[in-house]
Amino acid sequence: MKAYAEMTKEELASEYEQLKKVYKKYQGMELNLNMARGKPCKEQLDISMEMMDALNSEADLTCEDGTDCRNYGVLDGIQECKELMGAMMENDPDNIIIFGNSSLNVMFDTVSRAYSHGIMGNTPWCKLDKVKFLCPVPGYDRHFGITEYFGFEMIPVPMTPEGPDMDVVEKYVNNDPAVKGIWCVPKYSNPQGYSCSDETVRRFARLTPAANDFRIFWDNAYGVHHLYDERQDYLIEILQECKRAGHPDMVYKFASTSKITFPGSGISAIATSLNNMKDIKSTMTHQTIGHDKVNQLRHVRFFKNMEGIRQHMRKHAAIIRPKFEAIEEIFDTELSGLGIGSWTKPNGGYFISFDGLENTAKEIVAYAKKAGVTLTDAGATWPYHKDPHDNNIRIAPTYPTLDDIKIAAKLFTVCVKLVSAKKILEEKTSDVVVEKEDNKEKKAN
Ligand SMILES: Cc1ncc(COP(=O)(O)O)c(C=O)c1O
C-alpha cells in the first residue's frame, strides 16, 4: 500500500471509510485487554513458585556467617545476598547495599535524603532556590513522578539508540550547578529498549559536573532481561568507569529482582562508592534495623548463583519473546510503508516504544480504550505528562496472553491508521480550502 501522505484525497477517504468499519467490528467484540503497565504475566510468576519451597519450617535460616535471619539486624543485607546481587549487577559485593522490595522506593529515598539532608555534606536540596533534573525522553513515568513530587525542574533530554543525547547532557551538567541529577535506564530502556553504547557510558563517567553533589541515577532495572540468547546488549560497567575517570562518587546504580521473581516481593539494591554507602547508611540507620533477611535468603537459596539467575531469565524470555515478536510482526505487516509511525525492536526489557505522527498519540490511545484496549496514557513518557509532540506511546507486551496480544496489536494498528488517515485527510482538505482561498485572493488582486 502507498504511504498515506502520497494517496489522493479520494483514495485516503476510501481507506478511512474502510477503517471505520473495521474499527466498529472491534468495538463489537467487547474486548477488555491491558497493555498499559509492564507487569509479568501469570506464567512468568509461576516460574518462581519453586522459590517458595526454598525455605520451610524445617529450614535452617542461618547465614554462612552465622547470622540468624529470623532476628533483627544486618542493616545493609546478608553477605550471600550481596554476593548474588553483586554478580547480577556486575559489582563488588562490598559496594552493595540490599534494601526492601522495591528499587523505586530506594530511588525515592535517595532523592529524599539529598533533599532533606544533602549528599555527603553538601547543602540539602530543599535549601536551594532551584534544583534541576535531566530526564531522558521518552522515559519512565515513575522516575519523573519522583522528581515532580519534590518540585524539581525537569529538563527533557532526547534519547537516541545509543542512550541519552550526551551533547545535551554535558551542556547542562558541566555548566549549570542547579542540575543535580539525571535519570537513566541504561539497558533496555523504558520504553524504547535502547542500551547505552560504550561511548555514552564513557561520556557519562567523564562528566565534569558544575555541582559537587550531581549524581547519575543509573536505574539498571533490566540488566539481565534479555529476550534472545544470541542478541544481547552489553554495557561498560558504570561504577568502574566512573572510578577510572576520577569520579568514583558520581553514580548510584539501582536494581531489583522485581521482574525476575515477584514484583513487590523481591529484593532491591544499590551499588555505589564506599563514600556514598557511608552517606546512605547514616540515614538508613534511622529508618530500619534491617530489611527482610528471610526473603534475601530465600532468593539466594533459590538461585544459588548468577548462573541460576541466567537460567531463570531464559525461562522468562521464552514466555515473553513470542509476545514481542507477534507485535513486531503485526506492526510490520499492518503499518510498514504507510509513513504513519515507527517502533522499536528491542533485544530485551519490557517495552516497545511507538512514535506516530505529531498530535495523534492521545487520540490513538482514546480510540483503543473505546474499543476495550487500555494503553499507557499518551504523555506518560514525558515529564509532567506533557509530550510536546503528542506522538509517543509505550506498549507493554508482557501481561496479556499471546492470543490477546495479537488482537490488541491488530486493534492498535487499526487505531493508528484510523487516526492518521483522519489527520492527513483533514490536512489535505484544509490544503484544498487554503488553495481555493489563495486562488480567490489571486483573482481579486
Ligand atoms: C525503569 C524501571 N525502574 C524501576 C521499576 C520498578 O522497580 P521496582 O519494582 O524494583 O520498584 C520499573 C518498573 O516498571 C522500571 O521500568
The ligand as an SDF file (V2000), in Angstrom:
LIG
                    3D

 16 16  0  0  0  0  0  0  0  0999 V2000
   12.9810    1.5050   34.6820 C   0  0  0  0  0  0  0  0  0  0  0  0
   12.2750    0.9350   35.8600 C   0  0  0  0  0  0  0  0  0  0  0  0
   12.7760    1.1120   37.0880 N   0  0  0  0  0  0  0  0  0  0  0  0
   12.1580    0.6300   38.1760 C   0  0  0  0  0  0  0  0  0  0  0  0
   10.9650   -0.0430   38.0770 C   0  0  0  0  0  0  0  0  0  0  0  0
   10.3000   -0.5250   39.3230 C   0  0  0  0  0  0  0  0  0  0  0  0
   11.1640   -1.3590   40.0180 O   0  0  0  0  0  0  0  0  0  0  0  0
   10.8220   -1.9170   41.4430 P   0  0  0  0  0  0  0  0  0  0  0  0
    9.7370   -2.9030   41.3020 O   0  0  0  0  0  0  0  0  0  0  0  0
   12.1110   -2.5310   41.8830 O   0  0  0  0  0  0  0  0  0  0  0  0
   10.4190   -0.7650   42.3210 O   0  0  0  0  0  0  0  0  0  0  0  0
   10.3980   -0.2600   36.8280 C   0  0  0  0  0  0  0  0  0  0  0  0
    9.1170   -0.9440   36.6840 C   0  0  0  0  0  0  0  0  0  0  0  0
    8.4730   -0.9200   35.6730 O   0  0  0  0  0  0  0  0  0  0  0  0
   11.0710    0.2560   35.6910 C   0  0  0  0  0  0  0  0  0  0  0  0
   10.5800    0.1010   34.4520 O   0  0  0  0  0  0  0  0  0  0  0  0
  1  2  1  0
  2  3  1  0
  2 15  2  0
  3  4  2  0
  4  5  1  0
  5  6  1  0
  5 12  2  0
  6  7  1  0
  7  8  1  0
  8  9  2  0
  8 10  1  0
  8 11  1  0
 12 13  1  0
 12 15  1  0
 13 14  2  0
 15 16  1  0
M  END
$$$$
